[in-house]
Structure formats: structure tokens, C-alpha cells
Amino acid sequence: MSRTVYVNGAYLAEERAAVSVFDRGFLMADGVYEVTSVLGGRLIDFGGHMARLRRSLDALEIEAPVDDDELLAIHRELVARNAIEDGLVYLQVTRGNPGDRDFAYPAPGTTRPTLVLFTQDKPGLADNPAARTGWKVISIPDIRWGRRDIKTVQLLYPSMGKMMAKRAGADDAWMVEDGFVTEGTSNNAYIVRGGRIITRQLSPDILHGITRAAVLRFAREAQMEVEERPFSIEEAQGADEAFVTSASAFVMPVVEIDGVRLGDGAPGPVARRLREIYLEESRRAAL
Ligand code: PMP
């Protein structure tokens, strides 16, 4: 069945939706995005995703196309029109179509940013069977650019990383820079040692995950110890547990790193508990 998608103010059947060949998102990956999950027809962590969108737009000097109230209205309209119970809303803003290809940004006020949103139907998103067995990850060098805190659509290397993982029989790749794990291809990475949750501190080296912020808040509220510092693959292989977080995977246990099984090879208690708490608390606060 055809989806209804949103493009620059219009709700259209997906076959009829189009963006210019001169759009800088297409030519130069000059755009940013957000993915918000939907559980029970409601938006998870919507405020956090919109705050990060604003931050990404500001960093690239792209004008915000509409205000937050309107963005919420568009999200809700798409969820309703596409009858999404569980799934995702993808949002992308690009610098738009200046009418030709040029490295320089168009002069301020001359080009309207492009705003596109669409839904992805994922029935049972929160009951992913992978959460019961856990992911296997491999490590790969992190060769991305230095502003990974801006959520841009430059996703070629993370896509290559996902393919390297698949070809190695794994589920994802953890990227490593200067001997330390930065993050997964599309998620933040954690280990657990002696009950303590360890994850890399915020900086331009990683995306500031919205799920990360929520999970660390819930962990601290539950009196769990959190240490924000870098860790190596070797330290992770010797950890009690590992997991990743993202808006679409929530809290996903990791059970194997570069062929080394963690503990007994089953999802650990901290990851399982955090997944439960995150799903429960964020469903409660969903919009
Ligand atoms: N790091 C990277 C590189 C990502 O692509 C993502 C997901 N987009 C995340 C972390 C997790 O962020 P969030 O929890 O906001 O989905």
C-alpha cells in the first residue's frame, strides 16, 4: 500500500513525491535528519529529537523550515494517515535547491530549505526478537569526519560498516579511533563492568544520542553507577556485558565483539533491565 509522505507543506502519495536534482541534500549531503520512534501510535522522545534537529541546523546555518509545533503536527498527521501503531518517523531538512550546483552556500534568505518526512511501519518494534539473543559486533576503523555530533545525512561510511558487519556474520560494527570505541554505525556503545555502566563522554566525536541521554538519566535515577569515558575493544571484550542504544533499537544487548563472547553469551541483566525501564518510561511520556 502506498504511504503518504510529506514534502514542503504537501501530503502526497509516495509515488508522487519529488525533490529537485539540484537539491543540495542530493548533490552534497548538505542536510540533517532525525528518526523518532512510534510505539502505540505515540512519539517517543519527540522533544529531544527536535532539540537536536535545531542544534544540527544551527551548526550548519540552515534555516529551520517550520516551528516545533508544526513539526509535531506533521509527525502526528503522518502517523495517523499511515495508521502507524509501531514504527518510525524519518525527518530530513536540506539546504534546499539553489537552482544550480555550487560549493558555496546560497545567500541567506534566497533558498527555501527542503523538508521531507515519511513513516516506516514496524509492527512489534519494541518486541524485536534480537533483544532476546543480543547482537554480535565487529570493530572497524572510524574514518568519518570530525563533526559527528551534527546528525547529517552523510551515511555512506556507516552503511559500509553495516555491510562489513553483515559479511562477517555480525549484526553491527563498532568504530574505533585512536584505540578507543567511538560508537556503533547507528547507535551509541556501552559496556558494563562490576555493575558500572561505561560509555564514551559527549564530544564532537560521537552523535549525542537522544536514547543515550534518556537511558543514562533512568540509570542514575535507578541508582546505577555511570562512568562517561572512552573504552577499548580489549576492555569491552573483557567486560561483563555490552549494549547499544538508538531510537529504533532502544537498548540492544551486545553478546559478542570481534568473535569474543561476553560472559555466558546471553544478554546481561543490566542491559535487559535498562531496556525494560527505557521502554516503560518512554511509553509513559510519549506524545
Ligand atoms: N550514533 C550514531 C552514529 C547514530 O546514527 C545514531 C542513530 N541515529 C545514534 C548514535 C543514536 O542516536 P539516537 O539515540 O538519538 O537514535
Residues whose N, C-alpha, C, O or C-beta is under 5 A from the ligand:
A	BS01	PMP	E183 G184 T185 S186 N187 N188 L207 H208 G209 I210 T211 R212 T245 S246 A247
